[in-house]
């Protein structure tokens, strides 16, 4: 049980529940939390303590449970504290991948500000982050969020594709391939598309090849759409391909071709 005045002051979920019960009973009601059995008891205790004290002591390992509860109960003040905590922890290299996974996970609706802060740290140590053994354990949404960045430190879209395929290899093909390949910007010119096509051909997976070819066709249309009647093919804004010739991406090539050579079973057709 939690005092109704306290719970409704913090939680949109409890406000709706309170109004619904009060309307049904036509009198003030007491709010109970015994129906929250799907959530960690320790997380619930910490949330209640936060309601009364405004303090949220926790470790990074406890954040996913707290965020799940926070999303369910709609507690923006608690989420703001969690986001600040994640941003602070992301500065610690040992915590960076965990912060990356939490801030960009598909189950957690964190602010763009929190994502931008965490991903800025990831991009500063991109090589170490991608080569970390925990890279394969990241939620796919976290990897995609990184690879969509306009300022990703890569020489061309080929590097973006190779990082995406590294994730594919390390996950032993257990990815949503269409979604993963959608992070590539295919309006990057024929020469770059040909190099990417060669990389895709290294992988014996028909679904992967099909998704890539479909995306390439759309990318070519984006590049040449000026040739078409705009009334038939309306022009939509397409983000520019990433190009930074001053960054060192040799590690991307080395790691990608090592995975192609040493892990052929990972790329087999499923």
C-alpha positions as CSV (number, residue, x, y, z in Angstrom):
1,X,0.0,0.0,0.0
2,X,1.1,3.6,-0.7
3,X,-0.6,6.8,0.3
4,X,-2.8,8.0,-2.5
5,X,-1.7,11.6,-2.4
6,X,2.0,10.6,-2.7
7,X,1.4,8.0,-5.5
8,X,-0.8,10.3,-7.6
9,X,1.6,13.2,-7.3
10,X,4.3,11.1,-9.0
11,X,2.6,8.6,-11.2
12,X,0.2,9.0,-14.2
13,X,-0.7,5.4,-13.9
14,X,-1.8,5.8,-10.2
15,X,-3.7,9.0,-11.0
16,X,-5.8,7.2,-13.6
17,X,-6.3,4.2,-11.2
18,X,-7.3,6.5,-8.4
19,X,-9.8,8.5,-10.4
20,X,-11.3,5.3,-11.8
21,X,-11.8,3.7,-8.4
22,X,-13.0,6.9,-6.8
23,X,-15.6,7.3,-9.6
24,X,-16.8,3.8,-9.0
25,X,-16.9,4.0,-5.2
26,X,-17.9,7.6,-5.0
27,X,-15.5,8.2,-2.2
28,X,-11.7,8.5,-1.6
29,X,-10.0,5.2,-2.0
30,X,-6.7,3.5,-1.0
31,X,-4.3,2.5,-3.6
32,X,-2.7,-1.0,-3.5
33,X,0.3,-2.2,-5.4
34,X,-0.1,-6.0,-4.8
35,X,-1.1,-6.4,-8.5
36,X,2.4,-5.5,-9.6
37,X,3.6,-9.1,-9.3
38,X,5.5,-9.1,-12.6
39,X,8.0,-6.6,-11.3
40,X,11.0,-7.1,-9.0
41,X,10.1,-6.5,-5.4
42,X,13.3,-4.6,-4.7
43,X,12.5,-2.3,-7.6
44,X,9.1,-1.6,-6.2
45,X,10.5,-0.8,-2.8
46,X,13.0,1.6,-4.3
47,X,10.2,3.3,-6.2
48,X,8.1,3.7,-3.1
49,X,11.1,5.1,-1.2
50,X,11.6,7.5,-4.1
51,X,8.0,8.7,-3.9
52,X,8.5,9.7,-0.2
53,X,12.2,10.8,-0.2
54,X,13.0,11.9,-3.8
55,X,16.2,9.7,-3.5
56,X,16.9,6.7,-5.8
57,X,19.9,4.8,-4.7
58,X,20.7,2.0,-7.2
59,X,23.3,0.3,-9.2
60,X,23.6,0.1,-13.0
61,X,22.4,-3.6,-12.9
62,X,19.2,-2.5,-11.2
63,X,18.3,0.1,-13.8
64,X,16.5,-2.1,-16.3
65,X,14.0,-3.3,-13.7
66,X,13.5,0.3,-12.4
67,X,13.0,1.6,-15.9
68,X,10.5,-1.1,-16.7
69,X,8.5,-0.2,-13.6
70,X,9.0,3.5,-14.4
71,X,7.5,3.1,-17.9
72,X,4.6,1.0,-16.5
73,X,3.7,3.5,-13.8
74,X,4.6,6.6,-15.8
75,X,6.8,8.3,-13.3
76,X,8.7,11.1,-15.3
77,X,10.5,12.4,-12.2
78,X,12.1,9.0,-11.6
79,X,13.0,8.5,-15.2
80,X,14.8,11.9,-15.2
81,X,17.0,10.8,-12.3
82,X,17.7,7.4,-14.0
83,X,18.7,9.2,-17.3
84,X,21.0,11.5,-15.4
85,X,22.6,8.4,-13.7
86,X,23.0,6.6,-17.0
87,X,24.7,9.7,-18.6
88,X,27.1,9.9,-15.6
89,X,27.9,6.2,-15.8
90,X,28.5,6.3,-19.5
91,X,31.7,8.3,-18.9
92,X,33.1,5.2,-17.3
93,X,34.5,3.0,-20.0
94,X,33.7,-0.2,-18.1
95,X,30.0,0.8,-17.9
96,X,29.7,2.3,-21.4
97,X,28.2,-0.8,-23.2
98,X,25.7,-1.3,-20.5
99,X,24.6,2.3,-20.7
100,X,24.4,2.1,-24.4
101,X,22.2,-1.0,-24.3
102,X,19.9,0.5,-21.7
103,X,19.6,4.0,-23.2
104,X,18.8,2.7,-26.7
105,X,16.9,-0.5,-25.9
106,X,13.6,-1.0,-27.7
107,X,11.8,-1.6,-24.4
108,X,12.8,1.7,-22.7
109,X,11.6,5.1,-23.9
110,X,14.5,7.3,-22.8
111,X,14.9,10.8,-24.0
112,X,16.8,11.8,-27.1
113,X,19.1,13.8,-24.9
114,X,20.1,10.7,-22.9
115,X,20.7,8.7,-26.1
116,X,22.7,11.5,-27.7
117,X,25.0,11.8,-24.6
118,X,25.6,8.0,-24.4
119,X,26.1,7.6,-28.1
120,X,28.6,10.4,-28.2
121,X,30.7,8.5,-25.7
122,X,30.3,5.3,-27.9
123,X,31.5,7.1,-31.0
124,X,34.6,8.5,-29.2
125,X,35.6,4.9,-28.6
126,X,33.9,3.2,-31.5
127,X,36.6,0.6,-32.1
128,X,36.8,-0.6,-28.5
129,X,33.0,-0.7,-28.2
130,X,32.4,-2.7,-31.4
131,X,35.3,-5.1,-30.7
132,X,34.1,-5.7,-27.1
133,X,32.8,-9.2,-26.6
134,X,29.6,-7.7,-25.1
135,X,28.8,-6.1,-28.5
136,X,27.0,-9.3,-29.5
137,X,24.8,-9.0,-26.4
138,X,23.4,-5.6,-27.3
139,X,19.8,-5.2,-28.2
140,X,19.5,-4.8,-32.0
141,X,17.8,-1.4,-31.5
142,X,20.9,-0.1,-29.7
143,X,23.2,-1.1,-32.6
144,X,20.8,0.4,-35.1
145,X,20.6,3.7,-33.1
146,X,24.3,4.0,-33.3
147,X,24.6,3.2,-37.0
148,X,21.9,5.8,-37.8
149,X,24.0,8.7,-36.5
150,X,24.8,11.4,-39.0
151,X,28.2,12.0,-37.4
152,X,29.3,8.4,-37.2
153,X,33.1,8.3,-37.6
154,X,33.3,6.3,-40.8
155,X,34.9,6.8,-44.2
156,X,31.8,5.7,-46.2
157,X,28.6,3.7,-46.0
158,X,30.8,0.6,-46.6
159,X,32.1,0.9,-43.0
160,X,28.5,1.2,-41.7
161,X,27.5,-2.0,-43.5
162,X,30.6,-3.9,-42.2
163,X,29.8,-2.9,-38.6
164,X,26.2,-4.1,-39.1
165,X,27.5,-7.4,-40.5
166,X,29.9,-7.8,-37.6
167,X,26.9,-7.7,-35.4
168,X,25.2,-10.2,-37.7
169,X,28.2,-12.5,-37.5
170,X,28.6,-12.2,-33.7
171,X,24.9,-12.9,-33.2
172,X,25.3,-16.0,-35.4
173,X,22.7,-14.6,-37.8
174,X,20.0,-14.1,-35.2
175,X,19.0,-10.6,-36.2
176,X,16.2,-8.9,-38.0
177,X,18.1,-8.5,-41.2
178,X,15.8,-6.0,-43.0
179,X,15.8,-3.7,-40.0
180,X,19.5,-4.0,-39.6
181,X,20.2,-3.2,-43.2
182,X,17.9,-0.2,-43.2
183,X,20.5,1.8,-41.2
184,X,22.7,2.0,-44.4
185,X,22.2,5.0,-46.7
186,X,22.1,3.5,-50.1
187,X,22.1,6.9,-52.0
188,X,25.9,6.7,-51.8
189,X,26.8,6.2,-55.5
190,X,27.4,3.2,-57.7
191,X,31.1,2.7,-56.6
192,X,30.2,2.4,-53.0
193,X,27.2,0.2,-53.7
194,X,29.5,-2.1,-55.7
195,X,31.9,-2.5,-52.8
196,X,29.0,-3.2,-50.4
197,X,27.7,-5.8,-52.9
198,X,31.0,-7.5,-52.8
199,X,30.8,-7.7,-49.0
200,X,27.3,-9.1,-49.1
201,X,28.4,-11.8,-51.6
202,X,30.9,-13.0,-48.9
203,X,27.9,-14.2,-46.9
204,X,25.9,-17.2,-48.0
205,X,22.5,-16.1,-46.9
206,X,19.8,-15.6,-49.4
207,X,17.5,-13.5,-47.2
208,X,20.4,-11.2,-46.4
209,X,21.2,-10.8,-50.1
210,X,17.6,-10.2,-51.0
211,X,17.1,-7.5,-48.4
212,X,20.3,-5.8,-49.6
213,X,19.3,-5.9,-53.2
214,X,15.9,-4.4,-52.4
215,X,17.5,-1.6,-50.4
216,X,20.0,-0.9,-53.2
217,X,17.2,-0.5,-55.7
218,X,15.6,2.1,-53.5
219,X,18.9,3.8,-52.9
220,X,19.5,4.1,-56.7
221,X,16.0,5.6,-57.1
222,X,16.9,8.1,-54.4
223,X,20.1,9.0,-56.2
224,X,18.4,9.4,-59.6
225,X,14.9,10.6,-58.6
226,X,15.6,14.0,-60.3
227,X,15.1,12.1,-63.6
228,X,11.5,11.2,-62.8
229,X,8.2,13.1,-62.8
230,X,7.7,14.5,-59.3
231,X,4.0,14.0,-59.6
232,X,4.5,10.3,-60.0
233,X,7.6,9.8,-57.8
234,X,7.3,12.5,-55.1
235,X,10.7,13.6,-53.7
236,X,11.4,12.9,-50.1
237,X,14.3,14.1,-48.1
238,X,17.0,11.4,-47.8
239,X,19.9,11.8,-45.3
240,X,23.3,12.2,-46.9
241,X,25.8,9.3,-46.9
242,X,28.4,9.5,-44.1
243,X,31.8,10.4,-45.4
244,X,34.8,11.3,-43.2
245,X,38.1,10.5,-45.1
246,X,40.2,11.6,-42.0
247,X,39.1,8.8,-39.7
248,X,41.0,5.5,-39.3
249,X,38.7,2.6,-40.1
250,X,41.2,-0.1,-41.0
251,X,40.2,-2.0,-37.9
252,X,36.7,-2.3,-39.4
253,X,38.1,-4.0,-42.5
254,X,40.4,-6.2,-40.5
255,X,37.7,-7.4,-38.2
256,X,35.0,-7.9,-40.9
257,X,37.2,-10.0,-43.1
258,X,38.5,-12.0,-40.1
259,X,34.9,-12.9,-39.3
260,X,34.2,-13.8,-42.9
261,X,37.2,-16.1,-43.0
262,X,37.1,-17.7,-39.6
263,X,33.3,-18.0,-39.0
264,X,31.8,-19.3,-42.2
265,X,29.2,-21.4,-40.3
266,X,27.8,-18.1,-38.8
267,X,27.0,-16.9,-42.3
268,X,25.4,-20.0,-43.6
269,X,21.9,-19.9,-44.9
270,X,19.3,-20.5,-42.3
